[in-house]
Amino acid sequence: TVCGCVEGNDGKKLQGVVVSDGVNCTATDAEGMYYLKASKDASYITVSTPSNYSAPVEKALPIYYKWLDAFEPQEDGRYIGVDFKLNKIDNPECFTIFLSADPQPRGRSAGYDNIGYHSLDCVDDLMRDQRETAAIISADRPVYGIVLGDVCHNDAGLFPGYVESARNNGFPSYYVIGNHDHDLRVAG
């Protein structure tokens, strides 16, 4: 069992927030508490974000998850204190989203193949374009990015470089895994 509390940075305990281990789900009670009977193979816990809150951001990545190995299990195997603190949003209906899909950069030394994949340099260009556009159209609202899969082409080791480029944008990006991102040869 994993338990914890979900609250806003305004101190409000958040009821009805869905918490999951990727297999099983539960929702927080009136005191913001959740109790999740997690899968035996669970390695992380995620939290959904209500419409008037957002996940905290570290290095351009929204942190809506907690790795279980960062917590010491109790003698009976329970994890307690797996808490989440979300950031209150003043005007949740006003935001800008940048959607991108299938960037699939290869390493800078990979060259081209018959489809012509580009290196991480194309990601730098994409991020610069997003950053410049966000500055023009989104001065008065938050900006979020969503990358719809295949973030890196068959090399999960490129993801840190991708995130480093995205970090300069000043807004968080959420990532959906694609078939080229599911590289079991890379740890973590």
Salt bridges, closest charged atoms under 4 A:
GLU7 OE1 - LYS13 NZ 3.12
GLU7 OE2 - LYS85 NZ 3.75
ASP76 OD2 - ARG78 NE 2.70
ASP113 OD2 - ARG106 NH2 2.89
ASP121 OD1 - ARG108 NE 2.82
ASP124 OD2 - ARG108 NH2 3.19
ASP125 OD1 - ARG128 NH1 3.06
ASP129 OD1 - ARG128 NH2 3.68
GLU132 OE2 - ARG128 NE 3.95
ASP140 OD1 - ARG141 NE 3.58
GLU164 OE2 - ARG167 NH2 2.90
ASP183 OD1 - ARG185 NE 2.91
